[in-house]
Amino acid sequence: MNKSRRDLLRTGLGMTLGAISWPALGAKVGRHKRISKEPRMVGHGDYQYKIVENWGALSAVRNPILNCHEMVMDSQGRLIMIGDHPRNNILIFDKSGKLLDYWGTAYPGGHGLSLSKEGEEDFLFLTDSGWFLNKSGKWIRHNGRVSKTTLDGRVLFDIGHPQTIGVYQPGDHFCPTEVAIGPNGNIYVADGYGMDYILQYNAQGEFIRKWGGHDNADKNYNLSNAHGVTIDYRTPNKPLVVCSSRSENAYKFFTLDGKYVRTLHLPNMWVCRAVFDDNNLYAGVCWSIPKGGTFDWQAHTGFVTILEGDQVVSNPGGTSPEYKDGKLQAAHQLADKPILHGHDVCVDEDKNLYICQWNANKTPPLKLERV
């Protein structure tokens, strides 16, 4: 859809996003209980979206969901999601929200999902963070795990605890949250719930180096909740490793061999992995601090942010981006909470977004249809 058509739609709706007022959802009501039949809109400028209600509706008996963590689209156009329900690790949808397939129970802390294209074949990298919710409702830590699999779940190899190869010391926790695959097949593992290192391996899973962590002499290398890692190919011939230092509300950019390049600050945004599409960076914002409030990791305070280059241009589910004297101001979740937590964003070929949400009342991903 071109820009003029989007402008006509916005004029026809007779409102801008900032003027939209919908009934609050409320935690007990849930996003599938809205009575209004009007399309619910989120976003700003050229990046506005209609929330597609009831996308991905599933049987709570056959395919229960706990948390939706990440989603990728394979070469067949299928949407593959990882979650942490003990009976459902991988769910595969088409773009209409129909469940096509599901598999996996061996990743109770299912958290990260990355797609690796090797020639004509797709492979998955599954990351188990080492944390899962037991039947008593308590969070339990176990050993984290990274697996390379085929699309139907056949395990090709695992990357286990770095202590087994002398990279970590006894007692160091390995709780990986994300994997990125470099242009030469190198594997970058973000230990975001463990020691906050980026661990680099070759394509066969053999260790090369690590960087990040805490208490570095050069503080640019410090990472605080190194939650996501991605490869940025937007500058030709100069790909960079991008890591979310989530507690710093920032992305840190490194060369492929771990040399610090720069930091991008996003005030009041606890951002998950960076997702690149054309010149855009999309990210789930898991939390923000409400005006006059304090940080609460259990509260529903998230949204999504969209950047053109390094400039924030839209915050679906959040307040409009604002710059003063060239400096980005803090953004906040909208009062009616159209998005509870942004944990990951998947972009399809029509620029529609699929939002995986953590702690979202056991709901499937949201679909945001570009207008």
C-alpha positions as CSV (number, residue, x, y, z in Angstrom):
1,M,0.0,0.0,0.0
2,N,1.5,3.3,-1.0
3,K,1.8,6.4,1.2
4,S,-1.1,8.3,-0.5
5,R,-3.4,5.4,0.2
6,R,-2.4,5.3,3.8
7,D,-3.0,9.0,4.1
8,L,-6.5,8.6,2.6
9,L,-7.3,5.8,5.1
10,R,-6.2,8.0,8.0
11,T,-8.3,10.8,6.7
12,G,-11.3,8.5,6.2
13,L,-10.9,7.3,9.8
14,G,-11.2,10.9,10.8
15,M,-8.6,10.7,13.5
16,T,-4.9,10.5,14.2
17,L,-3.5,7.8,16.5
18,G,-3.0,10.3,19.3
19,A,-6.8,11.0,19.3
20,I,-7.9,7.4,19.4
21,S,-9.6,6.4,22.6
22,W,-10.6,2.8,23.1
23,P,-12.0,1.0,26.2
24,A,-9.2,-0.3,28.4
25,L,-8.6,-4.0,28.1
26,G,-7.7,-4.8,31.7
27,A,-5.8,-7.9,32.7
28,K,-8.9,-9.9,33.4
29,V,-10.8,-8.9,30.3
30,G,-8.1,-10.0,27.8
31,R,-7.6,-8.7,24.3
32,H,-10.2,-11.1,22.7
33,K,-13.1,-9.7,24.8
34,R,-13.5,-6.3,23.1
35,I,-17.0,-5.4,22.1
36,S,-16.3,-2.6,19.6
37,K,-16.2,-3.6,16.0
38,E,-14.2,-0.6,14.9
39,P,-10.6,-1.4,13.8
40,R,-8.1,-0.7,16.6
41,M,-5.2,1.4,15.3
42,V,-1.7,1.8,16.7
43,G,1.4,3.5,15.4
44,H,2.5,6.9,14.0
45,G,3.3,8.6,10.8
46,D,3.8,6.2,7.9
47,Y,3.9,3.3,10.3
48,Q,0.3,2.8,11.4
49,Y,-1.4,-0.6,11.9
50,K,-4.7,-2.2,12.4
51,I,-4.8,-4.8,15.1
52,V,-6.2,-8.0,13.7
53,E,-8.5,-9.4,16.4
54,N,-8.3,-13.1,17.3
55,W,-5.3,-13.9,15.1
56,G,-3.8,-17.3,15.9
57,A,-6.7,-18.4,18.1
58,L,-5.8,-21.9,19.5
59,S,-7.3,-24.6,21.5
60,A,-6.2,-24.1,25.1
61,V,-6.5,-27.9,25.6
62,R,-4.5,-29.1,22.5
63,N,-2.1,-26.2,22.1
64,P,-1.8,-24.2,25.3
65,I,0.4,-21.2,25.4
66,L,2.3,-19.8,28.4
67,N,4.6,-17.1,26.9
68,C,5.2,-16.2,23.2
69,H,8.8,-15.4,23.0
70,E,10.1,-15.1,19.4
71,M,8.9,-15.7,15.8
72,V,10.6,-16.0,12.4
73,M,9.3,-16.5,8.8
74,D,10.8,-19.3,6.8
75,S,11.3,-19.5,3.0
76,Q,7.8,-21.0,2.6
77,G,6.3,-17.9,4.2
78,R,5.3,-19.9,7.4
79,L,5.5,-18.1,10.7
80,I,7.4,-20.2,13.3
81,M,7.1,-19.3,17.0
82,I,8.9,-20.5,20.1
83,G,7.3,-20.5,23.5
84,D,7.9,-22.0,26.9
85,H,4.8,-24.1,27.6
86,P,6.0,-27.6,28.5
87,R,3.6,-29.1,25.9
88,N,4.3,-26.6,23.1
89,N,7.8,-25.4,22.2
90,I,7.3,-24.7,18.5
91,L,4.0,-23.5,16.8
92,I,3.9,-22.9,13.1
93,F,1.2,-20.6,11.6
94,D,0.3,-19.3,8.2
95,K,-0.3,-15.5,7.8
96,S,-4.0,-15.8,8.5
97,G,-3.3,-17.3,11.9
98,K,-4.1,-20.9,11.1
99,L,-2.0,-23.4,13.0
100,L,-0.2,-25.6,10.5
101,D,2.1,-27.7,12.7
102,Y,3.6,-27.9,16.2
103,W,6.4,-29.9,17.8
104,G,8.8,-30.0,20.7
105,T,8.7,-30.5,24.4
106,A,12.4,-30.6,25.1
107,Y,12.9,-26.9,25.6
108,P,10.9,-25.9,28.8
109,G,12.7,-22.5,28.8
110,G,12.1,-21.9,25.1
111,H,13.1,-18.3,24.5
112,G,15.2,-17.5,21.4
113,L,14.5,-18.6,17.8
114,S,16.7,-17.7,14.8
115,L,16.5,-18.8,11.2
116,S,19.7,-19.8,9.2
117,K,19.5,-20.0,5.4
118,E,22.1,-22.3,4.1
119,G,21.9,-22.5,0.3
120,E,18.3,-23.6,-0.5
121,E,17.7,-25.0,3.0
122,D,16.4,-23.4,6.2
123,F,17.6,-24.3,9.7
124,L,16.5,-23.2,13.1
125,F,18.6,-22.2,16.2
126,L,16.5,-22.8,19.3
127,T,17.6,-21.2,22.6
128,D,16.4,-22.5,26.0
129,S,17.2,-19.8,28.6
130,G,17.4,-22.2,31.5
131,W,14.4,-20.8,33.2
132,F,11.0,-22.4,33.3
133,L,7.8,-22.2,35.3
134,N,7.0,-25.4,37.2
135,K,3.6,-26.7,38.1
136,S,3.7,-24.8,41.4
137,G,4.1,-21.5,39.7
138,K,7.8,-21.1,40.7
139,W,10.6,-20.2,38.3
140,I,13.2,-22.9,38.2
141,R,16.7,-22.6,36.8
142,H,18.3,-25.4,34.8
143,N,21.1,-25.6,32.3
144,G,20.6,-23.4,29.3
145,R,20.9,-24.9,25.8
146,V,21.3,-23.9,22.2
147,S,20.3,-26.3,19.4
148,K,20.6,-26.3,15.7
149,T,17.7,-28.2,14.2
150,T,15.9,-28.8,10.9
151,L,12.5,-27.2,10.4
152,D,10.8,-30.3,11.7
153,G,12.9,-30.4,14.9
154,R,15.6,-32.9,14.2
155,V,18.6,-31.8,16.3
156,L,21.9,-31.5,14.4
157,F,24.0,-30.3,17.3
158,D,23.9,-28.6,20.7
159,I,25.9,-25.8,22.3
160,G,26.1,-26.6,25.9
161,H,27.4,-24.9,29.1
162,P,30.7,-23.0,28.4
163,Q,32.1,-24.5,31.6
164,T,32.5,-27.8,29.8
165,I,35.2,-26.2,27.5
166,G,36.8,-24.0,30.2
167,V,35.3,-20.8,29.0
168,Y,33.2,-20.3,32.2
169,Q,34.2,-21.0,35.8
170,P,32.4,-23.4,38.1
171,G,29.3,-21.6,39.4
172,D,28.9,-19.3,36.4
173,H,25.4,-19.5,35.1
174,F,24.7,-20.1,31.4
175,C,21.2,-18.9,30.6
176,P,21.3,-18.0,26.9
177,T,18.5,-15.9,25.4
178,E,19.3,-15.5,21.7
179,V,21.4,-16.6,18.8
180,A,22.5,-14.7,15.6
181,I,24.2,-16.3,12.6
182,G,27.0,-14.3,10.9
183,P,27.7,-14.1,7.2
184,N,30.3,-16.9,7.4
185,G,28.1,-19.1,9.5
186,N,29.6,-18.1,12.8
187,I,27.2,-18.4,15.7
188,Y,26.8,-15.6,18.3
189,V,25.1,-16.6,21.5
190,A,23.8,-13.9,23.9
191,D,24.0,-15.1,27.5
192,G,21.3,-12.6,28.5
193,Y,20.0,-14.2,31.7
194,G,23.4,-15.5,32.8
195,M,26.8,-13.8,32.6
196,D,25.9,-11.2,29.9
197,Y,28.6,-12.3,27.5
198,I,28.3,-12.7,23.7
199,L,29.9,-16.0,22.9
200,Q,31.1,-16.6,19.4
201,Y,31.4,-20.1,17.8
202,N,32.2,-21.3,14.3
203,A,29.5,-22.9,12.1
204,Q,30.3,-26.3,13.7
205,G,29.8,-25.0,17.2
206,E,33.5,-24.7,18.1
207,F,34.3,-21.8,20.5
208,I,36.1,-18.8,19.1
209,R,35.9,-15.9,21.6
210,K,33.6,-14.0,24.1
211,W,33.1,-10.4,25.0
212,G,30.8,-8.3,27.1
213,G,30.0,-9.2,30.6
214,H,30.6,-6.7,33.5
215,D,33.3,-4.6,35.0
216,N,35.3,-4.0,31.8
217,A,38.0,-1.3,31.9
218,D,36.3,0.1,28.8
219,K,32.7,0.4,30.0
220,N,31.4,0.4,26.4
221,Y,31.9,-3.4,26.5
222,N,29.7,-3.8,29.6
223,L,26.4,-5.4,28.9
224,S,23.5,-5.4,31.3
225,N,20.8,-8.0,30.4
226,A,22.3,-8.9,27.0
227,H,18.9,-10.1,25.9
228,G,19.1,-10.2,22.2
229,V,21.7,-10.4,19.4
230,T,21.3,-9.8,15.7
231,I,23.4,-9.2,12.6
232,D,22.9,-5.8,11.0
233,Y,23.6,-5.9,7.2
234,R,22.3,-2.4,6.4
235,T,25.8,-1.1,5.6
236,P,27.1,-3.1,2.6
237,N,30.3,-5.1,3.3
238,K,30.3,-4.0,7.0
239,P,27.9,-6.2,8.9
240,L,27.8,-5.6,12.7
241,V,26.7,-7.6,15.7
242,V,23.9,-5.8,17.5
243,C,23.2,-6.6,21.1
244,S,20.4,-5.3,23.3
245,S,21.8,-4.1,26.7
246,R,18.2,-4.1,27.9
247,S,18.7,-2.7,31.4
248,E,20.6,0.2,29.8
249,N,17.8,0.9,27.3
250,A,20.3,0.6,24.6
251,Y,21.7,-1.3,21.6
252,K,25.4,-1.8,21.4
253,F,27.1,-2.4,18.0
254,F,30.2,-4.5,17.6
255,T,32.3,-5.7,14.7
256,L,32.0,-9.4,13.8
257,D,35.1,-10.1,15.9
258,G,33.8,-8.3,19.0
259,K,35.3,-4.7,18.7
260,Y,33.0,-2.0,20.1
261,V,31.6,0.4,17.5
262,R,28.8,2.5,19.0
263,T,25.8,2.7,21.3
264,L,22.2,3.6,20.4
265,H,20.2,4.8,23.4
266,L,16.4,4.4,23.5
267,P,15.2,6.2,26.7
268,N,12.7,4.3,28.8
269,M,12.6,1.3,26.4
270,W,13.7,-2.1,27.7
271,V,14.3,-3.4,24.2
272,C,14.5,-7.0,23.0
273,R,16.4,-8.1,19.9
274,A,16.7,-5.8,17.0
275,V,14.9,-7.0,13.9
276,F,16.1,-5.5,10.6
277,D,14.0,-5.1,7.4
278,D,15.2,-2.8,4.6
279,N,16.6,0.3,6.5
280,N,14.2,-0.2,9.4
281,L,14.9,-1.5,12.9
282,Y,11.9,-3.0,14.7
283,A,12.0,-4.0,18.3
284,G,9.7,-5.2,21.0
285,V,9.8,-3.1,24.1
286,C,9.2,-5.4,27.0
287,W,8.8,-2.7,29.6
288,S,8.7,1.0,30.1
289,I,8.3,3.1,33.2
290,P,4.9,4.9,33.4
291,K,5.0,8.6,34.0
292,G,5.4,9.1,37.7
293,G,5.9,5.4,38.3
294,T,8.7,3.0,39.0
295,F,10.0,0.0,37.1
296,D,7.9,-3.2,37.7
297,W,8.9,-6.3,35.7
298,Q,5.5,-7.9,36.3
299,A,3.4,-4.9,35.1
300,H,2.1,-4.7,31.6
301,T,4.0,-1.7,30.3
302,G,5.3,-2.7,26.9
303,F,4.9,-1.6,23.2
304,V,6.8,-1.8,19.9
305,T,9.3,0.7,18.5
306,I,10.2,1.3,14.8
307,L,13.3,3.2,13.6
308,E,14.4,4.4,10.2
309,G,18.1,4.2,10.5
310,D,18.7,5.5,14.0
311,Q,15.6,7.7,14.2
312,V,12.5,6.4,16.0
313,V,9.5,7.1,13.7
314,S,6.7,5.1,15.3
315,N,5.9,3.4,18.6
316,P,2.9,1.1,18.1
317,G,1.2,0.7,21.4
318,G,3.2,3.6,22.8
319,T,3.3,7.4,22.8
320,S,4.5,9.3,19.7
321,P,8.2,9.7,19.2
322,E,9.5,13.1,20.3
323,Y,12.9,14.7,19.8
324,K,14.1,17.8,21.6
325,D,17.3,19.4,20.3
326,G,18.0,16.2,18.5
327,K,17.6,14.1,21.6
328,L,15.0,11.3,21.8
329,Q,12.6,11.8,24.7
330,A,11.2,9.0,26.9
331,A,8.3,7.1,25.4
332,H,5.5,5.4,27.4
333,Q,2.9,2.8,26.9
334,L,-0.6,4.1,25.9
335,A,-3.1,4.1,28.8
336,D,-5.4,1.5,27.2
337,K,-2.6,-1.0,26.8
338,P,-3.1,-2.3,23.2
339,I,0.2,-4.1,23.5
340,L,1.0,-5.6,26.9
341,H,4.7,-6.6,26.3
342,G,6.7,-6.4,23.1
343,H,9.1,-9.4,23.2
344,D,9.7,-9.9,19.5
345,V,8.6,-8.6,16.1
346,C,8.4,-10.6,12.8
347,V,7.9,-8.6,9.6
348,D,6.3,-10.2,6.5
349,E,6.7,-9.2,2.9
350,D,3.7,-6.9,3.1
351,K,5.2,-5.1,6.1
352,N,2.7,-6.5,8.5
353,L,4.0,-7.2,12.0
354,Y,3.5,-10.2,14.2
355,I,4.2,-9.4,17.9
356,C,5.2,-12.0,20.4
357,Q,4.3,-11.1,23.9
358,W,5.7,-12.3,27.2
359,N,3.3,-12.4,30.2
360,A,0.3,-11.6,28.0
361,N,-2.4,-13.7,29.7
362,K,-1.4,-16.8,27.7
363,T,-2.5,-15.3,24.4
364,P,-1.1,-16.0,20.9
365,P,0.9,-13.4,19.0
366,L,-0.7,-10.2,17.8
367,K,-0.9,-9.3,14.1
368,L,-0.6,-5.7,13.2
369,E,-1.7,-5.1,9.6
370,R,0.0,-2.1,7.9
371,V,-2.4,0.6,6.6
